[in-house]
Every structure is written in C-alpha cells, then in structure tokens.
C-alpha cells in the first residue's frame, strides 16, 4: 500500500519533532484506518484514541474493557488472541490499550496499518495515574518498569512488522501532528 511515505532519518526540524521511527507519513489513512495505540498507563492513549476516532470516523475499541473480566481477572492468552481475531476484523478501527505483561499485541499488529506509540515521561504517566483512580500493585510495577522493560519488548515486536507505519508521540506537539496527519488527506 503506497501511503506517500518518505524516509525519516530522525533528524527532523524542530517544528516537526514527531518521530515515526521508520517513516514520516504525508497522507491520511482516514476511513479505512486500522490503528493500534500503545504506551504506558496515564500517557494519554485513550484521550488520543477518542479524538482520532472523531476525526477518522473509525470505531474506538478500548482494549482494557474487552480484556479484563469481572474482578480484574485477565483472559488467558489463547482466549485473548481469539477475542482479538474476532474484534479486529475489517477496516475502520482504533485499538487503544497496552496490557503490558498480559498482552499479545501481535494479533492486533498483524491487522493494523499504523501504530501510535506513546513514549512520554514517567512522571507525567504517574501523575495522571494517581489523579484518575486507585490502581493495583501490578499496574504500578508495569508503569514503573515500562521504559526499561516493556518499551524494548514492544519495539522488538514492532520490528517484526516492518510494513506498519510507526508514529511515536513524545510531546503535545507530536500528538497534534499525528492527529492532523490522520485528519487531513492532503497533509
């Protein structure tokens, strides 16, 4: 699929600081978008997903809501993979969520066109997590180790999917640039 991509050397100008990791996208994926949004808790994934769904018209799927069973019991890996196969068929979806040690993102990634990876500072994620709700100990262990342990794991998994457009969001400017790219077919 030709998306009008140009190679991104990672040496972009200051006005456009978002790094794609592989490419900088010059066109919109819009109505046929299949996007996976990953990153640590409290990074802003759900807020971004809601906004992306609004500008693209794609269905927003909150991974947390379909994965966790009553009492915050996780699905087995087999059940989770099967549920993802059923959920992420066709076009026009945005998968929002990173389940860390419980996740099997390869299923979503096989079906996706693009990945938005939130790579924001731990202090921002921790502050937002503290403000929004009480979290379990395993959540905090995952969050505190995300950059050191889970980010490298995700990057390795993403390397196995070279056809995916990878957009990394580190700042509010990056976030807006990614939204604008999806919103405007002529950007």
Buried (B, 14 or more C-beta within 10 A) or exposed (E): EEEEBEEBEEEEEEEEEBBBBBBBBEBBBBEEBBBBBBBBBBBBBBEBBEBBBEBBEBBBBBBBEBBBEEEEEBBEEEEBBEBBEEBBEEEBBBBBBBBBEBBBBBBBBEBBBBBBBBBBEBEBBBEBBEEEEEBEEEBBEBBBBBBEEBBEBBBEBBEEBEEBBBBBBBEEBBBBBBBEBBBEEEE
